[in-house]
Amino acid sequence: MYLPKLEQFHKYKEMDEGVLGLFETPEAIIHAAEKAKEKDYKGFDCILPYPVHGIDEAMGTPRSGLPWVTFFAGIFGCTIGILFQYLTHAHDWPLNISGKSLNAWFAYVPIIFELTVFSAGIYTVAALCFLSGIPKATRRILHPDLTSHRFGLWIPKSAKGYNESEVLSFVKGLGGAEVTVVKPENQK
C-alpha cells in the first residue's frame, strides 16, 4: 500500500515557452524521457498520441493520486447511502412492515452500492478535469503530428538548469527528428 503524497496531485501546466523535440517511435521517446530524467530536468513532459507502456517509469512520474480521490469519494457515497436510508426508515417514517426491524440494513445494500459507485465516479471525473485543466478550448497545439503518429519531448523554460542552446543540442543528440524552440504566442 502506498500513502498519498502531494506530488501525486500535480496540476497540468500550460506549455507556453520551451523546447519541443519530435520522435518517431515509442522506444525513442522512452529513451529520451530516461535521458531527460538523468539530466535532472524538472517539469518536462512527454506528449503521446496513444498510451505507451513504461513512459511513467522513464519520466519518474509518481503514481497518480486519483485512486485516493476515488476511494474517499466511495466511502463518502457509502456513508450517505447508509445514513439516508437509516434516518429515513428509523426516524422520519418508522413504519412496521411485516414485523421487520426499523433498521433492516440488508434492504439498503442496492442503494448503498449505487451511491458508492456514483459518488466515486463523479468525484473522480471532477478531480481529473480539475487536475488536467479541462475544459479549455484554447489549448495551444505545439505540432499537428502529435495527435496522430509522432511523440514529443517537451522541456519547459521553467525547468531547472534550462539553457536554450544546451537543451536544443541535448534533444538533437537524443535523435529528435524535429526540434523546435517554442515562444509565447504573443511574441511570434
Contact map, one row per residue, 1 for C-alpha under 8 A:
11100000000000000000000000000000000000000000000000000000000000000000000000000000000000000000000000000000000000000000000000000000000000000000000000000000000000000000000000000000000000000000
11110000000000000000000000000000000000000000000000000000000000000000000000000000000000000000000000000000000000000000000000000000000000000000000000000000000000000000000000000000000000000000
11111000000000000000000000000000000000000000000000000000000000000000000000000000000000000000000000000000000000000000000000000000000000000000000000000000000000000000000000000000000000000000
01111101000000000000000000000000000000000000000000000000000000001001000000000000000000000000000000000000000000000000000000000000000000000000000000000000000000000000000000000000000000000000
00111111100000000000000000000000000000000000000000000000000000001000000000000000000000000000000000000000000000000000000000000000000000000000000000000000000000000000000000000000000000000000
00011111110000000000000000000000000000000000000000000000000000000000000000000000000000000000000000000000000000000000000000000000000000000000000000000000000000000000000000000000000000000000
00001111110000000000000000000000000000000000000000000000000001000000000000000000000000000000000000000000000000000000000000000000000000000000000000000000000000000000000000000000000000000000
00011111110000000000000000000000000000000000000000000000000001111000000000000000000000000000000000000000000000000000000000000000000000000000000000000000000000000000000000000000000000000000
00001111111000000000000000000000000000000000000000000000000000011100000000000000000000000000000000000000000000000000000000000000001000000000000000000000000000000000000000000000000000000000
00000111111100000000000000000000000000000000000000000000000000000000000000000000000000000000000000000000000000000000000000000000001000000000000000000000000000000000000000000000000000000000
00000000111110000000000000000000000000000000000000000000000000000000000000000000000000000000000000000000000000000000000000000000011110000000000000000000000000000000000000000000000000000000
00000000011111000000000000000000000000000000000000000000000000000000000000000000000000000000000000000000000000000000000000000000001110000000000000000000000000000000000000000000000000000000
00000000001111100000000000000000000000000000000000000000000000000000000000000000000000000000000000000000000000000000000000000000000000000000000000000000000000000000000000000000000000000000
00000000000111110000000000000000000000000000000000000000000000000000000000000000000000000000000000000000000000000000000000000000000000000010000000000000000000000000000000000000000000000000
00000000000011111100000000000000000000000000000000000000000000000000000000000000000000000000000000000000000000000000000000000000000000000001000000000000000100000000000000000000000000000000
00000000000001111100000000000000000000000000000000000000000000000000000000000000000000000000000000000000000000000000000000000000000000000001000000000000000100000000000000000000000001111000
00000000000000111110000000000000000000000000000000000000000000000000000000000000000000000000000000000000000000000000000000000000000000000000000000000000000110000000000000000000000011110000
00000000000000111111000000000000000000000000000000000000000000000000000000000000000000000000000000000000000000000000000000000000000000000000000000000000011111000001000000000000000011100000
00000000000000001111100000000000000000000000000000000000000000000000000000000000000000000000000000000000000000000000000000000000000000000000000000000000011110000001001100000000001111000000
00000000000000000111110000000000000000000000000000000000000000000000000000000000000000000000000000000000000000000000000000000000000000000000010000000001111000000000000000000000001111000000
00000000000000000011111000000000000000000000000000000000000000000000000000000000000000000000000000000000000000000000000000000000000000000000000000000001110000000000000000110001111100000000
00000000000000000001111100000000000000000000000000000000000000000000000000000000000000000000000000000000000000000000000000000000000000000000000000000111100000000000000000000001111000000000
00000000000000000000111111011000000000000000000000000000000000000000000000000000000000000000000000000000000000000000000000000000000000000000000000000111100000000000000000000011110000000000
00000000000000000000011111011000000000000000000000000000000000000000000000000000000000000000000000000000000000000000000000000000000000000000000000001110000000000000000000000000100000000000
00000000000000000000001111111000000000000000000000000000000000000000000000000000000000000000000000000000000000000000000000000000000000000000000000000110000000000000000000000000000000000000
00000000000000000000001111111100000000000000000000010000000000000000000000000000000000000000000000000000000000000000000000000000000000000000000000000010000000000000000000000000000000000000
00000000000000000000000011111110000000000000000000000000000000000000000000000000000000000000000000000000000000000000000000000000000000000000000000000000000000000000000000000000000000000000
00000000000000000000001111111111000000000000000000000000000000000000000000000000000000000000000000000000000000000000000000000000000000000000000000000000000000000000000000000010000000000000
00000000000000000000001111111111100000000000010000000000000000000000000000000000000000000000000000000000000000000000000000000000000000000000000000000011100000000000000000000000000000000000
00000000000000000000000001111111110000000000000000000110011000000000000000000000000000000000000000000000000000000000000000000000000000000000000000000000000000000000000000000000000000000000
00000000000000000000000000111111111000000000000000000000010000000000000000000000000000000000000000000000000000000000000000000000000000000000000000000000000000000000000000000000000000000000
00000000000000000000000000011111111100000000000000000000000000000000000000000000000000000000000000000000000000000000000000000000000000000000000000000000100000000000000000100100000000000000
00000000000000000000000000001111111110000000010000000010011000000000000000000000000000000000000000000000000000000000000000000000000000000000000000000000100000000000000000000000000000000000
00000000000000000000000000000111111111000000000000000000011000000000000000000000000000000000000000000000000000000000000000000000000000000000000000000000000000000000000000000000000000000000
00000000000000000000000000000011111111100000000000000000000000000000000000000000000000000000000000000000000000000000000000000000000000000000000000000000000000000000000000000000000000000000
00000000000000000000000000000001111111111001000000000000001000000000000000000000000000000000000000000000000000000000000000000000000000000000000000000000000000000000000000000000000000000000
00000000000000000000000000000000111111111100000000000000011100000000000000000000000000000000000000000000000000000000000000000000000000000000000000000000000000000000000000000000000000000000
00000000000000000000000000000000011111111000000000000000000000000000000000000000000000000000000000000000000000000000000000000000000000000000000000000000000000000000000000000000000000000000
00000000000000000000000000000000001111111000000000000000000000000000000000000000000000000000000000000000000000000000000000000000000000000000000000000000000000000000000000000000000000000000
00000000000000000000000000000000000111111100000000000000000000000000000000000000000000000000000000000000000000000000000000000000000000000000000000000000000000010000000000000000000000000000
00000000000000000000000000000000000111111111000000000000000000000000000000000000000000000000000000000000000000000000000000000000000000000000000000000000001000111100000000000000000000000000
00000000000000000000000000000000000010011111000000000000000000000000000000000000000000000000000000000000000000000000000000000000000000000000000000000000000000110000000000000000000000000000
00000000000000000000000000000000000000001111100000000000000000000000000000000000000000000000000000000000000000000000000000000000000000000000000000000000001101100000000000000000000000000000
00000000000000000000000000000000000100001111110000000000000000000000000000000000000000000000000000000000000000000000000000000000000000000000000000000000111100100000000000000000000000000000
00000000000000000000000000000000000000000011111000000000001000000000000000000000000000000000000000000000000000000000000000000000000000000000000000000000111000000000000000000000000000000000
00000000000000000000000000001000100000000001111100000000000000000000000000000000000000000000000000000000000000000000000000000000000000000000000000000011110000000000000000000000000000000000
00000000000000000000000000000000000000000000111110000000000000000000000000000000000000000000000000000000000000000000000000000000000000000000000001000011110000000000000000000000000000000000
00000000000000000000000000000000000000000000011111110000000000000000000000000000000000000000000000000000000000000000000000000000000000000000000001100111000000000000000000000000000000000000
00000000000000000000000000000000000000000000001111100000000000000000000000000000000000000000000000000000000000000000000000000000000000000000000001111110000000000000000000000000000000000000
00000000000000000000000000000000000000000000000111110000000000000000000000000000000000000000000000000000000000000000000000000000000000000000000000000000000000000000000000000000000000000000
00000000000000000000000000000000000000000000000111111000000000000000000000000000000000000000000000000000000000000000000000000000000000000000000000000000000000000000000000000000000000000000
00000000000000000000000001000000000000000000000101111110000000000000000000000000000000000000000000000000000000000000000000000000000000000000000000000000000000000000000000000000000000000000
00000000000000000000000000000000000000000000000000111111000000000000000000000000000000000000000000000000000000000000000000000000000000000000000000000000000000000000000000000000000000000000
00000000000000000000000000000100000000000000000000011111110000000000000000000000000000000000000000000000000000000000000000000000000000000000000000000000000000000000000000000000000000000000
00000000000000000000000000000100100000000000000000011111111000000000000000000000000000000000000000000000000000000000000000000000000000000000000000000000000000000000000000000000000000000000
00000000000000000000000000000000000000000000000000001111111111000000000000000000000000000000000000000000000000000000000000000000000000000000000000000000000000000000000000000000000000000000
00000000000000000000000000000000000000000000000000000111111110000000000000000000000000000000000000000000000000000000000000000000000000000000000000000000000000000000000000000000000000000000
00000000000000000000000000000110110010000000000000000111111110000000000000000000000000000000000000000000000000000000000000000000000000000000000000000000000000000000000000000000000000000000
00000000000000000000000000000100110110000000100000000011111110000000000000000000000000000000000000000000000000000000000000000000000000000000000000000000000000000000000000000000000000000000
00000000000000000000000000000000000010000000000000000001111111000000000000000000000000000000000000000000000000000000000000000000000000000000000000000000000000000000000000000000000000000000
00000000000000000000000000000000000000000000000000000001111111100000000000000000000000000000000000000000000000000000000000000000000000000000000000000000000000000000000000000000000000000000
00000011000000000000000000000000000000000000000000000001000111110000000000000000000000000000000000000000000000000000000000000000000000000000000000000000000000000000000000000000000000000000
00000001000000000000000000000000000000000000000000000000000011111000000000000000000000000000000000000000000000000000000000000000000000000000000000000000000000000000000000000000000000000000
00000001100000000000000000000000000000000000000000000000000001111110000000000000000000000000000000000000000000000000000000000000000000000000000000000000000000000000000000000000000000000000
00011001100000000000000000000000000000000000000000000000000000111111100000000000000000000000000000000000000000000000000000000000000000000000000000000000000000000000000000000000000000000000
00000000100000000000000000000000000000000000000000000000000000011111110000000000000000000000000000000000000000000000000000010011000000000000000000000000000000000000000000000000000000000000
00000000000000000000000000000000000000000000000000000000000000011111111000000000000000000000000000000000000000000000000000000000000000000000000000000000000000000000000000000000000000000000
00010000000000000000000000000000000000000000000000000000000000001111111100000000000000000000000000000000000000000000000000000000000000000000000000000000000000000000000000000000000000000000
00000000000000000000000000000000000000000000000000000000000000001111111110000000000000000000000000000000000000000000000100110010000000000000000000000000000000000000000000000000000000000000
00000000000000000000000000000000000000000000000000000000000000000111111111000000000000000000000000000000000000000000000110110000000000000000000000000000000000000000000000000000000000000000
00000000000000000000000000000000000000000000000000000000000000000011111111100000000000000000000000000000000000000000000100000000000000000000000000000000000000000000000000000000000000000000
00000000000000000000000000000000000000000000000000000000000000000001111111110000000000000000000000000000000000000000000100000000000000000000000000000000000000000000000000000000000000000000
00000000000000000000000000000000000000000000000000000000000000000000111111111000000000000000000000000000000000000001001100110000000000000000000000000000000000000000000000000000000000000000
00000000000000000000000000000000000000000000000000000000000000000000011111111100000000000000000000000000000000000011101100000000000000000000000000000000000000000000000000000000000000000000
00000000000000000000000000000000000000000000000000000000000000000000001111111110000000000000000000000000000000000001000000000000000000000000000000000000000000000000000000000000000000000000
00000000000000000000000000000000000000000000000000000000000000000000000111111111000000000000000000000000000000000001001000000000000000000000000000000000000000000000000000000000000000000000
00000000000000000000000000000000000000000000000000000000000000000000000011111111100000000000000000000000000000010011111100000000000000000000000000000000000000000000000000000000000000000000
00000000000000000000000000000000000000000000000000000000000000000000000001111111110000000000000000000000000000011011000000000000000000000000000000000000000000000000000000000000000000000000
00000000000000000000000000000000000000000000000000000000000000000000000000111111111000000000000000000000000000010000000000000000000000000000000000000000000000000000000000000000000000000000
00000000000000000000000000000000000000000000000000000000000000000000000000011111111100000000000000000000000000010010000000000000000000000000000000000000000000000000000000000000000000000000
00000000000000000000000000000000000000000000000000000000000000000000000000001111111110000000000000000000000100110011000000000000000000000000000000000000000000000000000000000000000000000000
00000000000000000000000000000000000000000000000000000000000000000000000000000111111111000000000000000000000100010000000000000000000000000000000000000000000000000000000000000000000000000000
00000000000000000000000000000000000000000000000000000000000000000000000000000011111111100000000000000000000000000000000000000000000000000000000000000000000000000000000000000000000000000000
00000000000000000000000000000000000000000000000000000000000000000000000000000001111111110000000000000000000000000000000000000000000000000000000000000000000000000000000000000000000000000000
00000000000000000000000000000000000000000000000000000000000000000000000000000000111111111000000000000000000100000000000000000000000000000000000000000000000000000000000000000000000000000000
00000000000000000000000000000000000000000000000000000000000000000000000000000000011111111110000000000010100000000000000000000000000000000000000000000000000000000000000000000000000000000000
00000000000000000000000000000000000000000000000000000000000000000000000000000000001111111111000000000000000000000000000000000000000000000000000000000000000000000000000000000000000000000000
00000000000000000000000000000000000000000000000000000000000000000000000000000000000111111111110000000000000000000000000000000000000000000000000000000000000000000000000000000000000000000000
00000000000000000000000000000000000000000000000000000000000000000000000000000000000011111111111000000110000000000000000000000000000000000000000000000000000000000000000000000000000000000000
00000000000000000000000000000000000000000000000000000000000000000000000000000000000001111111110000000110000000000000000000000000000000000000000000000000000000000000000000000000000000000000
00000000000000000000000000000000000000000000000000000000000000000000000000000000000001111111110000000000000000000000000000000000000000000000000000000000000000000000000000000000000000000000
00000000000000000000000000000000000000000000000000000000000000000000000000000000000000111111110000000000000000000000000000000000000000000000000000000000000000000000000000000000000000000000
00000000000000000000000000000000000000000000000000000000000000000000000000000000000000011111111000000000000000000000000000000000000000000000000000000000000000000000000000000000000000000000
00000000000000000000000000000000000000000000000000000000000000000000000000000000000000011111111100000100000000000000000000000000000000000000000000000000000000000000000000000000000000000000
00000000000000000000000000000000000000000000000000000000000000000000000000000000000000001000111110000100000000000000000000000000000000000000000000000000000000000000000000000000000000000000
00000000000000000000000000000000000000000000000000000000000000000000000000000000000000000000011111111100000000000000000000000000000000000000000000000000000000000000000000000000000000000000
00000000000000000000000000000000000000000000000000000000000000000000000000000000000000000000001111110000000000000000000000000000000000000000000000000000000000000000000000000000000000000000
00000000000000000000000000000000000000000000000000000000000000000000000000000000000000000000000111110000000000000000000000000000000000000000000000000000000000000000000000000000000000000000
00000000000000000000000000000000000000000000000000000000000000000000000000000000000000000000000111111000000000000000000000000000000000000000000000000000000000000000000000000000000000000000
00000000000000000000000000000000000000000000000000000000000000000000000000000000000000000000000111111101000000000000000000000000000000000000000000000000000000000000000000000000000000000000
00000000000000000000000000000000000000000000000000000000000000000000000000000000000000000000000100111111000000000000000000000000000000000000000000000000000000000000000000000000000000000000
00000000000000000000000000000000000000000000000000000000000000000000000000000000000000001100011100011111000000000000000000000000000000000000000000000000000000000000000000000000000000000000
00000000000000000000000000000000000000000000000000000000000000000000000000000000000001001100000000001111100000000000000000000000000000000000000000000000000000000000000000000000000000000000
00000000000000000000000000000000000000000000000000000000000000000000000000000000000000000000000000011111111100000000000000000000000000000000000000000000000000000000000000000000000000000000
00000000000000000000000000000000000000000000000000000000000000000000000000000000000001000000000000000011111110000000000000000000000000000000000000000000000000000000000000000000000000000000
00000000000000000000000000000000000000000000000000000000000000000000000000000000000000000000000000000001111110000000000000000000000000000000000000000000000000000000000000000000000000000000
00000000000000000000000000000000000000000000000000000000000000000000000000000000000000000000000000000001111111000000000000000000000000000000000000000000000000000000000000000000000000000000
00000000000000000000000000000000000000000000000000000000000000000000000000000000110010000000000000000001111111110000000000000000000000000000000000000000000000000000000000000000000000000000
00000000000000000000000000000000000000000000000000000000000000000000000000000000000000000000000000000000111111111000000000000000000000000000000000000000000000000000000000000000000000000000
00000000000000000000000000000000000000000000000000000000000000000000000000000000000000000000000000000000001111111100000000000000000000000000000000000000000000000000000000000000000000000000
00000000000000000000000000000000000000000000000000000000000000000000000000000000100000000000000000000000000111111110000000000000000000000000000000000000000000000000000000000000000000000000
00000000000000000000000000000000000000000000000000000000000000000000000000001111110000000000000000000000000111111111000000000000000000000000000000000000000000000000000000000000000000000000
00000000000000000000000000000000000000000000000000000000000000000000000000000100000000000000000000000000000011111111100000000000000000000000000000000000000000000000000000000000000000000000
00000000000000000000000000000000000000000000000000000000000000000000000000000000000000000000000000000000000001111111110000000000000000000000000000000000000000000000000000000000000000000000
00000000000000000000000000000000000000000000000000000000000000000000000001001101100000000000000000000000000000111111111000000000000000000000000000000000000000000000000000000000000000000000
00000000000000000000000000000000000000000000000000000000000000000000000011111100100000000000000000000000000000011111111100000000000000000000000000000000000000000000000000000000000000000000
00000000000000000000000000000000000000000000000000000000000000000000000001001000000000000000000000000000000000001111111110000000000000000000000000000000000000000000000000000000000000000000
00000000000000000000000000000000000000000000000000000000000000000000000000001000000000000000000000000000000000000111111111000000000000000000000000000000000000000000000000000000000000000000
00000000000000000000000000000000000000000000000000000000000000000000000011011000000000000000000000000000000000000011111111100000000000000000000000000000000000000000000000000000000000000000
00000000000000000000000000000000000000000000000000000000000000000000111111001000000000000000000000000000000000000001111111110000000000000000000000000000000000000000000000000000000000000000
00000000000000000000000000000000000000000000000000000000000000000000010000000000000000000000000000000000000000000000111111111000000000000000000000000000000000000000000000000000000000000000
00000000000000000000000000000000000000000000000000000000000000000000000000000000000000000000000000000000000000000000011111111100000000000000000000000000000000000000000000000000000000000000
00000000000000000000000000000000000000000000000000000000000000000000110010000000000000000000000000000000000000000000001111111110000000000000000000000000000000000000000000000000000000000000
00000000000000000000000000000000000000000000000000000000000000000100110010000000000000000000000000000000000000000000000111111111000000000000000000000000000000000000000000000000000000000000
00000000000000000000000000000000000000000000000000000000000000000000000000000000000000000000000000000000000000000000000011111111100000000000000000000000000000000000000000000000000000000000
00000000000000000000000000000000000000000000000000000000000000000000000000000000000000000000000000000000000000000000000001111111110000000000000000000000000000000000000000000000000000000000
00000000000000000000000000000000000000000000000000000000000000000100100000000000000000000000000000000000000000000000000000111111111000000000000000000000000000000000000000000000000000000000
00000000000000000000000000000000000000000000000000000000000000000100000000000000000000000000000000000000000000000000000000011111111100000000000000000000000000000000000000000000000000000000
00000000000000000000000000000000000000000000000000000000000000000000000000000000000000000000000000000000000000000000000000001111111111100000000000000000000000000000000000000000000000000000
00000000001000000000000000000000000000000000000000000000000000000000000000000000000000000000000000000000000000000000000000000111111111000000000000000000000000000000000000000000000000000000
00000000111100000000000000000000000000000000000000000000000000000000000000000000000000000000000000000000000000000000000000000011111111000000000000000000000000000000000000000000000000000000
00000000001100000000000000000000000000000000000000000000000000000000000000000000000000000000000000000000000000000000000000000001111111000000000000000000000000000000000000000000000000000000
00000000001100000000000000000000000000000000000000000000000000000000000000000000000000000000000000000000000000000000000000000000111111110000000000000000000000000000000000000000000000000000
00000000000000000000000000000000000000000000000000000000000000000000000000000000000000000000000000000000000000000000000000000000111111110000000000000000000000000000000000000000000000000000
00000000000000000000000000000000000000000000000000000000000000000000000000000000000000000000000000000000000000000000000000000000100011111000000000000000000000000000000000000000000000000000
00000000000000000000000000000000000000000000000000000000000000000000000000000000000000000000000000000000000000000000000000000000000011111110000000000000000000000000000000000000000000000000
00000000000000000000000000000000000000000000000000000000000000000000000000000000000000000000000000000000000000000000000000000000000000111110000000000000000000000000000000000000000000000000
00000000000000000000000000000000000000000000000000000000000000000000000000000000000000000000000000000000000000000000000000000000000000011111000000000000000000000000000000000000000000000000
00000000000001000000000000000000000000000000000000000000000000000000000000000000000000000000000000000000000000000000000000000000000000011111100000000000000000000000000000000000000000000000
00000000000000110000000000000000000000000000000000000000000000000000000000000000000000000000000000000000000000000000000000000000000000000111110000000000000000000000000000000000000000000000
00000000000000000000000000000000000000000000000000000000000000000000000000000000000000000000000000000000000000000000000000000000000000000011111100000000000000000000000000000000000000000000
00000000000000000001000000000000000000000000000000000000000000000000000000000000000000000000000000000000000000000000000000000000000000000001111101000000000000000000000000000000000001000000
00000000000000000000000000000000000000000000000000000000000000000000000000000000000000000000000000000000000000000000000000000000000000000000111111000000000000000000000000000000000000000000
00000000000000000000000000000000000000000000000000000000000000000000000000000000000000000000000000000000000000000000000000000000000000000000111111110000000000000000000000000000000000000000
00000000000000000000000000000000000000000000000000000000000000000000000000000000000000000000000000000000000000000000000000000000000000000000001111111100000000000000000000000000000000000000
00000000000000000000000000000000000000000000001110000000000000000000000000000000000000000000000000000000000000000000000000000000000000000000011111111111000000000000000000000000000000000000
00000000000000000000000000000000000000000000000110000000000000000000000000000000000000000000000000000000000000000000000000000000000000000000000111111100000000000000000000000000000000000000
00000000000000000000000000000000000000000000000010000000000000000000000000000000000000000000000000000000000000000000000000000000000000000000000111111100000000000000000000000000000000000000
00000000000000000000000100000000000000000000000010000000000000000000000000000000000000000000000000000000000000000000000000000000000000000000000011111110000000000000000000000000000000000000
00000000000000000000011110000000000000000000000110000000000000000000000000000000000000000000000000000000000000000000000000000000000000000000000011111111000000000000000000000000000000000000
00000000000000000000011111001000000000000000011110000000000000000000000000000000000000000000000000000000000000000000000000000000000000000000000001001111100000000000000000000000000000000000
00000000000000000001111000001000000000000000011100000000000000000000000000000000000000000000000000000000000000000000000000000000000000000000000001000111110000000000000000000000000000000000
00000000000000000001111000001001100000000001111000000000000000000000000000000000000000000000000000000000000000000000000000000000000000000000000000000011111000000000000000000000000000000000
00000000000000000111100000000000000000000001111000000000000000000000000000000000000000000000000000000000000000000000000000000000000000000000000000000001111100000000000000000000000000000000
00000000000000000111000000000000000000001011100000000000000000000000000000000000000000000000000000000000000000000000000000000000000000000000000000000000111110100000001000000000000000000000
00000000000000111110000000000000000000000011000000000000000000000000000000000000000000000000000000000000000000000000000000000000000000000000000000000000011111100100000000000000000000000000
00000000000000001110000000000000000000000000000000000000000000000000000000000000000000000000000000000000000000000000000000000000000000000000000000000000001111100111000000000000000000000000
00000000000000000100000000000000000000000010000000000000000000000000000000000000000000000000000000000000000000000000000000000000000000000000000000000000000111110100000000000000000000000000
00000000000000000000000000000000000000001111000000000000000000000000000000000000000000000000000000000000000000000000000000000000000000000000000000000000001111111100000000000000000000000000
00000000000000000000000000000000000000011100000000000000000000000000000000000000000000000000000000000000000000000000000000000000000000000000000000000000000001111100000000000000000000000000
00000000000000000000000000000000000000001000000000000000000000000000000000000000000000000000000000000000000000000000000000000000000000000000000000000000000000111110000000000000000000000000
00000000000000000000000000000000000000001000000000000000000000000000000000000000000000000000000000000000000000000000000000000000000000000000000000000000000111111111011000000000000000000000
00000000000000000000000000000000000000000000000000000000000000000000000000000000000000000000000000000000000000000000000000000000000000000000000000000000000010001111111000000000000000000000
00000000000000000110000000000000000000000000000000000000000000000000000000000000000000000000000000000000000000000000000000000000000000000000000000000000000010000111111100000000000000000000
00000000000000000000000000000000000000000000000000000000000000000000000000000000000000000000000000000000000000000000000000000000000000000000000000000000000000000011111110000000000000000000
00000000000000000000000000000000000000000000000000000000000000000000000000000000000000000000000000000000000000000000000000000000000000000000000000000000000000000111111111000000000000000000
00000000000000000010000000000000000000000000000000000000000000000000000000000000000000000000000000000000000000000000000000000000000000000000000000000000001000000111111111100000000000000000
00000000000000000010000000000000000000000000000000000000000000000000000000000000000000000000000000000000000000000000000000000000000000000000000000000000000000000001111111110000001010000000
00000000000000000000000000000000000000000000000000000000000000000000000000000000000000000000000000000000000000000000000000000000000000000000000000000000000000000000111111111000000000000000
00000000000000000000000000000000000000000000000000000000000000000000000000000000000000000000000000000000000000000000000000000000000000000000000000000000000000000000011111111100000000000000
00000000000000000000100000000001000000000000000000000000000000000000000000000000000000000000000000000000000000000000000000000000000000000000000000000000000000000000001111111111001000000000
00000000000000000000100000000000000000000000000000000000000000000000000000000000000000000000000000000000000000000000000000000000000000000000000000000000000000000000000111111111111000000000
00000000000000000000000000000000000000000000000000000000000000000000000000000000000000000000000000000000000000000000000000000000000000000000000000000000000000000000000011111111000000000000
00000000000000000000000000000001000000000000000000000000000000000000000000000000000000000000000000000000000000000000000000000000000000000000000000000000000000000000000001111111000000000000
00000000000000000000001000010000000000000000000000000000000000000000000000000000000000000000000000000000000000000000000000000000000000000000000000000000000000000000000000111111100000000000
00000000000000000000111000000000000000000000000000000000000000000000000000000000000000000000000000000000000000000000000000000000000000000000000000000000000000000000000000111111111000000000
00000000000000000000111100000000000000000000000000000000000000000000000000000000000000000000000000000000000000000000000000000000000000000000000000000000000000000000000000010011111000000000
00000000000000000000111000000000000000000000000000000000000000000000000000000000000000000000000000000000000000000000000000000000000000000000000000000000000000000000000000010001111100000000
00000000000000000011110000000000000000000000000000000000000000000000000000000000000000000000000000000000000000000000000000000000000000000000000000000000000000000000000100110001111110000000
00000000000000000011100000000000000000000000000000000000000000000000000000000000000000000000000000000000000000000000000000000000000000000000000000000000000000000000000000000000011111000000
00000000000000001111000000000000000000000000000000000000000000000000000000000000000000000000000000000000000000000000000000000000000000000000000000000000000000000000000100000000001111100000
00000000000000011111000000000000000000000000000000000000000000000000000000000000000000000000000000000000000000000000000000000000000000000000010000000000000000000000000000000000000111110000
00000000000000011100000000000000000000000000000000000000000000000000000000000000000000000000000000000000000000000000000000000000000000000000000000000000000000000000000000000000000011111011
00000000000000011000000000000000000000000000000000000000000000000000000000000000000000000000000000000000000000000000000000000000000000000000000000000000000000000000000000000000000001111111
00000000000000010000000000000000000000000000000000000000000000000000000000000000000000000000000000000000000000000000000000000000000000000000000000000000000000000000000000000000000000111111
00000000000000000000000000000000000000000000000000000000000000000000000000000000000000000000000000000000000000000000000000000000000000000000000000000000000000000000000000000000000000011111
00000000000000000000000000000000000000000000000000000000000000000000000000000000000000000000000000000000000000000000000000000000000000000000000000000000000000000000000000000000000000111111
00000000000000000000000000000000000000000000000000000000000000000000000000000000000000000000000000000000000000000000000000000000000000000000000000000000000000000000000000000000000000111111
